[in-house]
Amino acid sequence: MNTVVDFPFSRPCGSNGIGHVSLVGAGPGDAELLTLRAVRLLRDADVVVYDHLVSAEVLDFIGPAARRLYVGKQRNRHSMVQDDINGLLVRLAHEGLQVVRLKGGDPFVFGRGGEELQHLAAAGIAFDVVPGITAACGVASHAGIPLTHRDHAQCALFVTGHLKDGSADLDWPALARPRQTVVIYMGLGALAQICAQLIAHGAPASLPAAVVEQGTTAQQRVVSATLADLAPRVAEAGLKSPSLIIVGEVVALSDELAWFLADPAAAAAAAAAAAPRAVSAG
């Protein structure tokens, strides 16, 4: 049972009988990485509208009386389109409810949080934002990969590998520059293209790179390789979403700095589920 130390906390409220929406980051997966404010809002919410990447352990913090509304999206599978989610948040607030809009990672980092708040602002709905640990920071730390390092990377770039139009048409020359770390969200489906484009635009084929599946959780798996062979290695391991791609010299430090041990049984179960099933003849 999850518990949290109780501190004095004033519950946000709207005006004129209108409710309030709190846009809350659920972090990268491990429920212990939630902020205290996020936990208190979950405990006190009337309704929680949550996404696909929110872990079951995080949902355990929701108060027993709260309604839970799943609006998650997976690649090519949306339980609710974005416009309908925007409308839902407005309707719930107009019912006078305290609403938590719960998103994986940080809601302002590739989470469409800004888009949703624009609709709330246009409708005159009061809101606040509770940041979460974004996947780039949480997952990299649990894989033993420092995003910056004085000897290897003076900057870190966070990019999405899946644009609004469905393409992966990124600023490849900028991403291929040396002495930086590139973290790519939602890029697993385009991994081979991403690696090929980085090499074509000047990144060494030998540049270290990694894919981390279900980072910070007991099911975490990491495949490290080079740009030249990362895609086939990941395909062989059967990694699935949610996964994060990390490219840069700092990836090579993971052999020395890896500290997080995923549950061996959970990791083995994840690997077995991803492995292709044998088909009997006849």
QUINORJO-V64960 format. One record per pair of residues at least 12 apart in sequence whose ideal C-beta (glycine too) atoms are under 8 Angstrom apart, sorted by the first residue. I is the first residue (numbers start at 1). GAP is how many residues later the second one is. D is the distance in whole Angstrom. If there is no record, write none. Layout:
BEGIN
I|GAP|D, I|GAP|D
END
This chain:
BEGIN
1|59|8, 2|29|6, 2|37|8, 2|55|7, 2|58|5, 2|59|5, 4|32|6, 4|35|5, 4|36|7, 4|39|7, 4|57|7, 5|31|7, 7|29|7, 7|33|8, 9|28|8, 9|31|5, 11|33|6, 11|87|7, 12|86|7, 12|114|7, 12|116|6, 13|85|8, 13|113|8, 14|79|7, 14|82|8, 14|111|7, 14|112|4, 15|111|7, 17|79|5, 18|75|6, 18|76|6, 18|78|7, 18|106|7, 18|107|7, 18|108|7, 19|27|7, 19|73|7, 19|74|4, 19|75|7, 19|76|6, 19|77|5, 19|78|4, 19|79|6, 19|80|6, 19|106|8, 20|73|7, 20|78|6, 20|79|7, 20|105|8, 20|106|5, 20|107|7, 20|108|8, 21|68|6, 21|71|8, 21|72|6, 21|78|5, 21|79|8, 21|80|6, 21|99|6, 21|104|6, 21|105|7, 21|106|4, 22|19|5, 22|23|8, 22|76|8, 22|77|7, 22|78|5, 22|79|7, 22|105|7, 22|106|5, 22|107|8, 22|108|6, 23|78|5, 23|80|7, 23|84|5, 23|90|5, 23|93|7, 23|94|6, 23|104|6, 23|105|7, 23|106|5, 23|107|7, 24|14|5, 24|17|6, 24|18|7, 24|76|5, 24|77|7, 24|78|5, 24|79|7, 24|83|7, 24|105|8, 24|106|4, 24|108|7, 25|13|7, 25|78|6, 25|79|8, 25|80|6, 25|81|4, 25|82|5, 25|86|8, 25|105|6, 25|106|5, 25|107|2, 25|108|7, 25|109|8, 26|12|7, 26|24|8, 26|25|8, 26|27|7, 26|28|5, 26|29|7, 26|32|5, 26|76|5, 26|77|6, 26|78|5, 26|79|7, 26|106|6, 27|31|7, 27|77|8, 27|78|7, 27|105|5, 27|106|5, 27|111|6, 27|189|8, 28|76|7, 28|77|6, 28|104|8, 28|105|6, 28|106|7, 28|107|5, 28|109|8, 28|110|3, 28|111|5, 28|114|8, 28|187|6, 28|188|5, 29|24|8, 29|26|5, 29|75|8, 29|109|7, 29|185|7, 29|186|7, 29|187|4, 29|188|4, 30|25|8, 30|27|7, 30|108|7, 30|112|8, 30|186|4, 30|187|6, 31|24|6, 31|26|4, 31|27|5, 31|29|7, 31|30|7, 33|99|8, 33|100|5, 33|105|6, 33|183|7, 34|24|6, 34|27|7, 34|98|7, 35|95|6, 35|96|7, 35|97|7, 37|93|5, 38|23|8, 38|92|5, 38|94|7, 39|22|5, 41|59|5, 41|89|7, 42|16|8, 42|19|4, 42|20|5, 42|21|7, 42|24|8, 42|58|6, 42|60|7, 43|18|6, 43|19|7, 43|20|5, 44|19|6, 44|54|7, 45|17|7, 45|18|7, 45|21|5, 45|53|5, 45|54|7, 45|55|4, 46|19|8, 46|20|6, 46|21|7, 46|51|4, 46|52|5, 46|53|7, 47|19|6, 47|20|4, 47|21|8, 47|22|6, 47|45|6, 47|50|5, 47|51|8, 47|52|5, 47|53|7, 48|14|5, 48|18|6, 48|19|7, 48|20|5, 48|21|7, 48|51|8, 48|52|5, 48|54|6, 49|20|5, 49|22|6, 49|36|7, 49|39|7, 49|40|7, 49|43|7, 49|50|7, 49|51|7, 49|52|5, 49|53|7, 50|18|7, 50|19|7, 50|20|6, 50|21|7, 50|22|7, 50|52|4, 50|53|8, 51|20|7, 51|21|5, 51|22|7, 51|51|7, 51|52|5, 51|53|6, 52|18|8, 52|20|3, 52|21|6, 52|22|6, 52|52|8, 53|19|8, 53|50|8, 53|51|3, 53|52|7, 53|189|6, 54|18|8, 54|48|6, 54|49|7, 54|50|6, 55|162|7, 58|44|8, 69|19|7, 71|14|5, 71|17|7, 74|167|7, 75|87|8, 75|114|6, 75|166|7, 82|30|7, 82|33|7, 85|31|7, 86|29|7, 86|30|6, 86|33|4, 87|32|8, 89|12|6, 89|27|6, 89|30|7, 89|31|6, 89|36|7, 90|29|7, 90|30|7, 90|33|5, 90|35|6, 93|27|7, 93|30|8, 93|32|5, 93|33|8, 94|31|8, 101|12|8, 101|15|7, 103|29|7, 104|28|8, 104|31|7, 104|138|8, 105|27|6, 105|28|7, 105|29|5, 105|30|5, 105|33|8, 106|25|5, 106|26|5, 106|27|7, 106|28|4, 107|22|7, 107|24|8, 107|25|7, 108|21|7, 108|23|7, 109|25|4, 109|26|8, 109|27|8, 109|49|7, 109|76|8, 110|48|8, 110|50|5, 110|75|5, 110|76|7, 113|16|7, 117|12|7, 134|24|8, 135|50|7, 135|80|7, 135|107|8, 135|109|5, 136|20|7, 136|22|5, 136|47|4, 136|49|7, 136|108|7, 138|77|7, 138|78|5, 139|73|5, 139|76|3, 139|77|6, 139|105|5, 140|43|7, 140|72|8, 140|75|8, 140|104|8, 140|106|6, 142|70|8, 142|73|5, 142|74|5, 142|78|6, 142|118|4, 143|67|7, 143|69|5, 143|72|6, 143|77|8, 143|79|5, 143|103|7, 143|111|6, 143|115|7, 143|117|7, 144|109|7, 144|110|4, 144|111|8, 144|112|7, 144|113|4, 144|114|3, 144|115|6, 144|116|7, 145|36|8, 145|65|7, 145|101|6, 145|105|6, 145|106|6, 145|108|7, 145|109|5, 145|112|7, 146|104|5, 146|107|6, 146|111|7, 147|34|5, 147|36|7, 147|103|7, 148|33|7, 148|102|8, 149|100|8, 149|101|5, 149|104|7, 152|27|7, 152|29|8, 152|96|7, 152|97|4, 152|98|5, 152|101|8, 153|26|6, 153|27|5, 153|28|4, 153|95|5, 153|96|6, 153|97|5, 154|25|5, 154|26|7, 155|24|8, 155|25|5, 155|26|8, 156|24|7, 156|25|5, 156|26|8, 156|27|7, 157|17|8, 157|18|7, 157|23|6, 157|24|7, 157|25|5, 157|26|7, 158|25|5, 158|27|7, 159|16|7, 159|23|7, 159|24|7, 159|25|6, 159|26|7, 160|24|7, 160|25|5, 160|26|5, 160|27|7, 161|23|5, 161|24|7, 161|25|5, 161|26|2, 161|27|8, 161|28|8, 161|29|5, 161|33|6, 161|84|7, 162|23|8, 162|24|4, 162|25|7, 162|27|7, 162|28|7, 168|19|7, 168|22|4, 168|25|6, 168|26|7, 170|24|8, 170|27|7, 172|25|5, 172|26|7, 172|28|7, 172|29|4, 173|28|5, 173|29|7, 175|23|6, 175|26|7, 175|28|8, 175|72|8, 176|22|5, 176|23|8, 176|25|4, 176|26|5, 176|27|4, 177|25|8, 179|70|8, 180|68|6, 181|65|7, 181|66|7, 181|67|4, 181|69|5, 182|16|8, 182|63|8, 182|64|7, 182|65|4, 182|66|6, 183|61|6, 183|62|7, 183|63|5, 183|64|8, 184|60|7, 184|61|4, 184|62|8, 184|63|7, 185|59|7, 186|55|8, 187|58|5, 188|23|7, 188|46|8, 188|51|7, 188|52|8, 188|53|6, 188|55|5, 188|57|7, 189|52|8, 191|20|7, 191|39|7, 191|40|5, 191|43|6, 191|54|7, 192|39|4, 194|51|7, 195|14|7, 195|32|5, 195|33|7, 195|35|6, 195|36|5, 198|29|6, 198|49|7, 199|28|6, 199|29|7, 203|24|6, 203|44|8, 204|23|7, 205|21|6, 205|22|6, 205|23|4, 206|20|5, 206|21|7, 206|22|7, 207|19|6, 207|20|5, 207|40|7, 207|41|7, 207|42|7, 208|16|7, 208|17|8, 208|18|6, 208|39|8, 208|40|7, 208|41|6, 208|42|8, 208|43|4, 208|44|4, 209|15|7, 209|16|6, 209|17|6, 209|18|5, 209|21|5, 209|36|7, 209|37|7, 209|38|4, 209|39|8, 209|42|6, 210|12|6, 210|13|6, 210|14|4, 210|15|7, 210|20|8, 210|35|7, 210|36|5, 210|41|5, 210|44|7, 211|12|5, 211|19|7, 211|23|5, 211|28|6, 211|32|5, 211|33|7, 211|34|5, 211|35|8, 212|31|6, 212|32|5, 212|34|7, 213|26|4, 213|27|6, 213|28|8, 213|29|7, 213|30|5, 213|57|7, 214|28|6, 214|29|8, 214|56|7, 215|29|6, 216|44|8, 217|45|7, 217|49|8, 218|44|6, 218|45|4, 218|48|4, 218|49|8, 219|43|6, 219|44|7, 219|47|5, 219|48|6, 219|50|8, 219|51|5, 220|40|7, 220|42|4, 220|47|7, 221|16|7, 221|18|6, 221|41|7, 221|46|6, 221|49|6, 221|50|7, 222|32|7, 222|36|8, 223|14|5, 223|16|6, 224|27|6, 224|30|6, 224|31|8, 227|20|7, 237|34|7, 237|37|7, 238|33|7, 238|36|3, 238|37|6, 238|38|7, 239|35|7, 240|34|6
END
